[in-house]
Amino acid sequence: MFRRMDALTIQQAAETTGWSPRMLRYIERVGLVEPARSDGGYRLYGAGHLQRLRTLRELLSGFGINLSDVGFAARMRRDEPLRRAVEQWFESTARRPDQVAADDWLRWEQDKHRRLLEDIEQPSRDLRENA
């Protein structure tokens, strides 16, 4: 654990780094920087945490990417099934299903999209109707 002078509170870390307290909590939630905790549960940022936050900002600006991009990359490193699924998607190519005639493929894909969108939108519709 840190001595009081060896660590900053989330507010002090925000002032030092330029990240807002809200963004620091998001950065922690996605697993990019995990501050220590005081006995009372307060976040404590040491020199190593500040360095990670600084280099994270340099990474973002150096490559023109967003925090969500790095968060997703971190998730890909932790989640093997997700990593495999994304790799498989990149390696795949469009291919007409054998049971679909060439002349019907466009309409078949349109129908698949329509059903997919209906499935996605239905839970939102149910929530609005039950509110």
LODRENBA-484599 format. One record per atom (N, C-alpha, C, O): residue in three letters; x, y, z. Coordinates in steps of 0.02 Angstrom, whole numbers, plus 50000, padded with zeros to 5 digits. Example, Ala and Ser with C-alpha at 12.3 -4.5 7.8 and 13.67 -1.06 7.14 Angstrom:
! LODRENBA-484599
Ala506604971650390;Ala506154977550390;Ala506604983550390;Ala507124983450423;Ser506424988850354;Ser506844994750357;Ser506455000250394;Ser506705005750402;
This chain:
! LODRENBA-484599
Met500434994150000;Met500005000050000;Met500455006250000;Met501035005950020;Phe500175011749978;Phe500555017949973;Phe500515021850038;Phe500005021750073;Arg501045025450053;Arg500995030550105;Arg500615036250074;Arg500615036950013;Arg500305040350113;Arg499895045850089;Arg500275050150038;Arg499985052149987;Met500905051650051;Met501285056150006;Met501525052549943;Met501755055749896;Asp501465045849941;Asp501695042149884;Asp501145040949832;Asp501275037749781;Ala500555043349844;Ala499995042049799;Ala499535048149797;Ala499505052149843;Leu499185048549741;Leu498695053949730;Leu497995051049732;Leu497875045349713;Thr497535055149755;Thr496825053249750;Thr496605053749677;Thr496985056249635;Ile496015051549663;Ile495775051949594;Ile495725059249571;Ile495875060749513;Gln495535063749616;Gln495485070749598;Gln496175073649583;Gln496265077349534;Gln496665071949624;Gln497345074349613;Gln497635071349549;Gln497975074749511;Ala497505064949538;Ala497745061749476;Ala497425064949415;Ala497745065849364;Ala496785066749421;Ala496435069949365;Ala496755076749350;Ala496875078449292;Glu496895080549402;Glu497205087049393;Glu497905086449363;Glu498105090549322;Thr498275081349383;Thr498955080349360;Thr498975078049287;Thr499375080349248;Thr498525073349270;Thr498565070049204;Thr498135073349150;Thr498255072349091;Gly497645077149170;Gly497175079949121;Gly496595075449105;Gly496135077449070;Trp496605069249130;Trp496025064849124;Trp495525066849177;Trp495725068449233;Ser494885066849162;Ser494385068449212;Ser494305062449259;Ser494485056849241;Pro494045063549320;Pro493925057849365;Pro493475052549331;Pro493585046549340;Arg492985054849294;Arg492545050149259;Arg492935045749209;Arg492835039749206;Met493395048949172;Met493805045149123;Met494285040449159;Met494405034949135;Leu494555042649216;Leu494995038249254;Leu494615032049278;Leu494895026549278;Arg493985032849298;Arg493585027149318;Arg493445022549257;Arg493455016449264;Tyr493325025549199;Tyr493215021549138;Tyr493855017749120;Tyr493825011849104;Ile494425021049123;Ile495065017849108;Ile495175011949154;Ile495435006749133;Glu494985012749216;Glu495035007149264;Glu494545001549246;Glu494724995749245;Arg493925003449231;Arg493404998549217;Arg493574994049158;Arg493424988149158;Val493894996949107;Val494084992849048;Val494754989349058;Val494994985949013;Gly495064990349116;Gly495664986649134;Gly496314989349106;Gly496804985649100;Leu496334995749089;Leu496944998549061;Leu497435000849115;Leu498034999749109;Val497185003949167;Val497585006049225;Val497165004649286;Val496605006949293;Glu497445000749332;Glu497084998849392;Glu497425001649453;Glu497924998849476;Pro497175007149480;Pro497495010149538;Pro497405005849600;Pro496955001649605;Ala497865006949648;Ala497795003549712;Ala497195006549749;Ala496915011549727;Arg497015003449803;Arg496465006049844;Arg496705007149916;Arg497105003349942;Ser496445012449946;Ser496595013650016;Ser496185008950058;Ser495745005350033;Asp496315008750123;Asp495925004650168;Asp495185006550165;Asp494745002350175;Gly495055012750150;Gly494365015150144;Gly494065014150075;Gly493485015950063;Gly494445011350028;Gly494185009949961;Gly494315015449910;Gly494085014849853;Tyr494675020749929;Tyr494815026149882;Tyr495365024049834;Tyr495835020549852;Arg495305026349772;Arg495825024949722;Arg496455028949739;Arg496425034749759;Leu497025025549731;Leu497675028749745;Leu498125027749684;Leu498255022149663;Tyr498355033249656;Tyr498765033149596;Tyr499485034849615;Tyr499635040249640;Gly499935030149603;Gly500645031149614;Gly501005033349551;Gly500685034449499;Ala501665033849555;Ala502055036149498;Ala501975031449438;Ala501925033749381;Gly501945024949451;Gly501855020149396;Gly501195020949361;Gly501155020349300;His500665022349399;His500005023549369;His500015029949326;His499745030049271;Leu500345035149352;Leu500395041449314;Leu500775040349249;Leu500595043049197;Gln501315036249252;Gln501685034749192;Gln501255031149141;Gln501265032749082;Arg500865026149164;Arg500425022449118;Arg499905027149087;Arg499755026549028;Leu499635031749126;Leu499145036549100;Leu499465041149049;Leu499165042848998;Arg500085043349063;Arg500435047649015;Arg500575043948951;Arg500455046548896;Thr500835037848956;Thr500995034048895;Thr500365031948858;Thr500385031148797;Leu499815031048893;Leu499175029648860;Leu498975035648818;Leu498765034848760;Arg499035041648846;Arg498865047648807;Arg499325048348747;Arg499095050248693;Glu499965046848756;Glu500445047148700;Glu500265042048646;Glu500325043448586;Leu500055036148667;Leu499845030948619;Leu499245033348579;Leu499225032548518;Leu498755036148613;Leu498155038548579;Leu498315044048528;Leu498095043748471;Ser498705048948550;Ser498855054448504;Ser499345052348450;Ser499295054748393;Gly499805047948465;Gly500295045748416;Gly500005041748359;Gly500255041948303;Phe499465038248373;Phe499165034048321;Phe498465036448300;Phe498145033348257;Gly498235041948329;Gly497585044648310;Gly497015039848326;Gly496535039248287;Ile497065036448382;Ile496545031648402;Ile496195034148464;Ile496405038948496;Asn495645030848481;Asn495245032748539;Asn495365027948597;Asn495635022548588;Leu495155030148655;Leu495205025948715;Leu494815019448706;Leu495035014248729;Ser494245019848672;Ser493855013748661;Ser494225008748616;Ser494125002748623;Asp494645011248571;Asp495055006748529;Asp495535002748572;Asp495604996748564;Val495865006148618;Val496345002748662;Val495974998148710;Val496214992648725;Gly495395000348734;Gly494984996048777;Gly494784989648741;Gly494794984248771;Phe494594990248678;Phe494414984248640;Phe495014979848629;Phe494964973648633;Ala495594982848615;Ala496204978848606;Ala496364975048670;Ala496564969248667;Ala496274978248727;Ala496394974848791;Ala495904969148800;Ala496084963748824;Arg495284970248782;Arg494784964948788;Arg494964959048743;Arg494874953348762;Met495204960548683;Met495404955248636;Met495974951048666;Met495994944948656;Arg496424954248703;Arg496974950548733;Arg496734945948789;Arg497024940548800;Arg496204947948823;Arg495944943948879;Arg495424938748859;Arg495344933748894;Asp495084939848804;Asp494514935748785;Asp494684931648722;Asp494594934048666;Glu494924925648733;Glu495134921348677;Glu494564919848627;Glu494684920348567;Pro493964918148650;Pro493424916948601;Pro493274923148558;Pro493144922548498;Leu493294928948588;Leu493194935148549;Leu493744935948498;Leu493624937548440;Arg494364935048520;Arg494934935748475;Arg494864930948416;Arg494974932948359;Arg494684924748429;Arg494604919748375;Arg494044921848328;Arg494114921248267;Ala493484924148356;Ala492914926148314;Ala493084932048269;Ala492904932048210;Val493444936848295;Val493644942648254;Val494144940548200;Val494084942548143;Glu494624936448219;Glu495104933948169;Glu494744930048114;Glu494894930748055;Gln494274925848134;Gln493894921948085;Gln493504926548038;Gln493484925347978;Trp493204931848066;Trp492834936548024;Trp493294939847973;Trp493124940447914;Phe493894941947995;Phe494364945147949;Phe494594940347895;Phe494704942447838;Glu494674934047911;Glu494924929247863;Glu494384926547816;Glu494544923747764;Ser493764927547834;Ser493224924947792;Ser493074929547733;Ser493254935447733;Thr492754926647683;Thr492534930447625;Thr491794929047614;Thr491534923947636;Ala491464933547580;Ala490754932547565;Ala490684926447519;Ala491064925547472;Arg490194922347536;Arg490074916247496;Arg489324914847497;Arg489014914447549;Arg489054913947438;Arg488334912447432;Arg488204905547461;Arg488544900747444;Pro487694905047505;Pro487514898447532;Pro487304893747476;Pro486974895947428;Asp487484887447481;Asp487344882547429;Asp486594882047414;Asp486404881047356;Gln486174882747465;Gln485454881847455;Gln485114888047425;Gln484514887947412;Val485494893447413;Val485214899647386;Val485434900547314;Val486034900547299;Ala484954901247270;Ala485104902347200;Ala485444909247191;Ala485304913847229;Ala485884909747143;Ala486244915947130;Ala485774921947122;Ala485914927347148;Asp485214920847085;Asp484734926247073;Asp484374928347137;Asp484094933847140;Asp484364924147189;Asp484004925547251;Asp484454927847308;Asp484214929647361;Trp485104927947296;Trp485574929347351;Trp485474936247382;Trp485464936947443;Leu485384941447340;Leu485294948247366;Leu484674948547410;Leu484704951147466;Arg484114946047386;Arg483494946147425;Arg483574942047489;Arg483324943947542;Trp483914936347484;Trp484024932047542;Trp484414935847596;Trp484254935447655;Glu484944939547575;Glu485344943447622;Glu484924949247652;Glu484984950747711;Gln484504952347611;Gln484074957647636;Gln483604954847690;Gln483514958047742;Asp483314949047678;Asp482874945947727;Asp483244944247792;Asp482974945247846;Lys483854941847786;Lys484264940247845;Lys484394946547886;Lys484354946547947;His484544952047851;His484664958447886;His484034960947920;His484054963147977;Arg483474960447885;Arg482844962647914;Arg482694958847979;Arg482514961848030;Arg482774952247977;Arg482644948148037;Arg483134949848093;Arg482944950148151;Leu483764950848075;Leu484274952548124;Leu484094959248158;Leu484124959748219;Leu483914964148118;Leu483734970648146;Leu483104970248189;Leu483064973548241;Glu482624966248169;Glu482024965348209;Glu482204962248277;Glu481944964348328;Asp482644957348277;Asp482854954148339;Asp483224959048385;Asp483134958848446;Ile483634963348355;Ile484004968348393;Ile483534973548422;Ile483604975648480;Glu483054975848382;Glu482604981248403;Glu482064978948451;Glu481804983048488;Gln481884972548450;Gln481334970148491;Gln481434971348566;Gln480964973648598;Pro482014969948596;Pro482094971348667;Pro482004978648685;Pro481714980248737;Ser482224983248641;Ser482124990348653;Ser481394992148651;Ser481144996048692;Arg481034989248602;Arg480324990448596;Arg479954987948658;Arg479514991348684;Asp480144981948682;Asp479834979148742;Asp479944983648802;Asp479484984548842;Leu480544986448810;Leu480684990848866;Leu480264997148863;Leu479994999348913;Arg480195000148803;Arg479805006248795;Arg479065004748811;Arg478735008848844;Glu478814999148788;Glu478104997548798;Glu477964995948872;Glu477404997348895;Asn478444993248908;Asn478334991448977;Asn478524997049026;Asn478464996249087;Ala478755002649000;Ala478965008149043;Ala478375012149068;Ala478455016949105;
